[in-house]
Structures are given as C-alpha cells and as structure tokens.
Amino acid sequence: MGVTRTREIGFTPEAVRTAGWGRALAHPARVAILILLAERRTCVCGEIVDDLPLAQSTVSQHLRVLREEGLVRGEVDGTRSCYCIDADRVRAMMTDLNRLGASLERKAACGC
C-alpha cells in the first residue's frame, strides 16, 4: 500500500509489498504500537502516547508509517485521532513473511 518509488520498478509486487512490511516493522516503536492495538482489540483514541516512552509527535510519525503500509487505520474523532489495527492487512503481512520464511528453509537444504 506504500508509495511506489523508482527503485521498486522491476521488482515483483510481492517483493515490493514484503519490503514495505519490513519498513513498517523496522522500528521497535512501530512493533509496540501494533502489539498495543492488537491487545486492545478495539480502536484506541489518544491513548497510544500514554503507553509509550515517546513524544506525541514521534508516535504520530510512527503511526503514519503504519498507516501508509495499511497495517493501521485512523479516523478523526473531534480533536482526537482514533487508531485500530487492520487485522486483514496484518494477516496478509504474515502470509507474505511466512512465504518468505518457507522459501528460505527450502534454500537452506542445499547446505549453503
């Protein structure tokens, strides 16, 4: 769901998508946000920053990355923003990453 960049031209859609997942998971704060939203099992409004050792602006930047990859959905509720995990996109991410892992296991059988 991320923005197509020139350097992505020539790669398969799966490779580009998996790279986007990697980018989304590349910071512990983003992983912590995903875990927090998954554990709450409901939309969270303005409370995310209370559970993380980060400034509001930093949390907002991390949420933007997660939204760009489609892992988190956000809605404005008055003066607050509400966020929830997109379970379907997280499942799609897990499928892609599991496929990559299975491919690596097959390659490892060659003794490399």
C-alpha positions in Angstrom: 0.0 0.0 0.0 3.1 2.2 0.3 4.1 4.8 -2.4 5.7 3.3 -5.5 9.3 4.5 -5.8 11.5 4.4 -8.9 13.9 2.0 -7.2 10.9 -0.5 -6.9 10.4 -0.7 -10.6 11.4 -4.1 -11.9 10.6 -6.0 -8.7 7.7 -8.2 -8.2 4.7 -6.8 -6.4 5.3 -9.4 -3.7 8.9 -8.2 -3.2 7.8 -4.6 -3.0 5.0 -5.4 -0.6 7.2 -7.5 1.6 9.8 -4.7 1.7 7.0 -2.4 2.8 6.2 -4.8 5.7 9.9 -4.8 6.6 9.9 -1.0 6.7 6.8 -0.9 8.8 8.4 -3.3 11.3 11.8 -1.8 11.3 11.4 0.2 14.5 10.5 -1.2 17.9 8.1 1.7 18.5 6.0 0.6 15.5 6.1 -3.0 16.6 5.0 -1.8 20.1 2.1 0.2 18.6 0.9 -2.9 16.6 1.1 -5.1 19.7 -0.8 -2.4 21.8 -3.6 -2.1 19.2 -3.8 -5.9 18.8 -4.1 -6.5 22.5 -6.8 -3.8 22.9 -8.9 -5.3 20.2 -10.7 -2.0 19.7 -9.9 1.4 18.4 -7.7 3.5 20.6 -8.3 7.2 20.8 -5.4 9.4 22.0 -4.1 6.8 24.5 -1.3 5.4 22.5 1.2 8.0 23.6 0.4 7.3 27.2 1.7 3.8 26.8 5.0 4.6 25.0 8.1 6.4 26.1 7.9 8.8 23.2 6.6 12.3 22.4 3.3 12.7 20.7 4.9 13.9 17.5 7.2 10.8 17.4 4.2 8.5 17.9 2.4 10.3 15.1 5.3 9.8 12.8 5.3 6.0 13.5 1.5 5.8 13.1 1.9 7.5 9.7 4.3 4.8 8.6 2.0 2.0 9.8 -1.0 3.7 8.0 1.0 4.0 4.8 1.5 0.2 4.8 -2.1 -0.3 5.7 -1.4 -2.0 9.0 -3.3 0.6 11.0 -6.4 2.6 10.2 -7.0 6.0 11.6 -10.1 8.2 12.0 -10.6 11.7 13.4 -13.0 11.9 16.4 -13.4 15.5 17.2 -10.0 16.7 18.3 -8.6 13.2 18.7 -7.4 10.6 16.3 -8.5 7.0 16.8 -6.5 4.1 15.5 -7.1 0.4 15.2 -5.2 -2.4 13.7 -6.2 -3.7 10.3 -6.4 -7.4 11.0 -6.8 -8.4 7.4 -3.6 -6.5 6.4 -1.7 -8.0 9.3 -2.8 -11.4 8.2 -1.7 -10.6 4.7 1.7 -9.5 6.0 2.1 -12.7 8.0 1.3 -14.8 4.9 3.9 -12.9 2.9 6.5 -13.3 5.6 5.7 -17.0 6.1 6.1 -17.5 2.4 9.5 -15.8 2.5 10.5 -18.0 5.5 9.4 -21.2 3.8 11.4 -20.2 0.7 14.5 -19.6 2.9 14.0 -23.1 4.5 14.0 -24.7 1.1 17.1 -22.9 0.1 18.9 -23.9 3.3 18.5 -27.6 2.3 21.3 -27.1 -0.3 23.9 -26.7 2.5 24.6 -23.0 1.9 
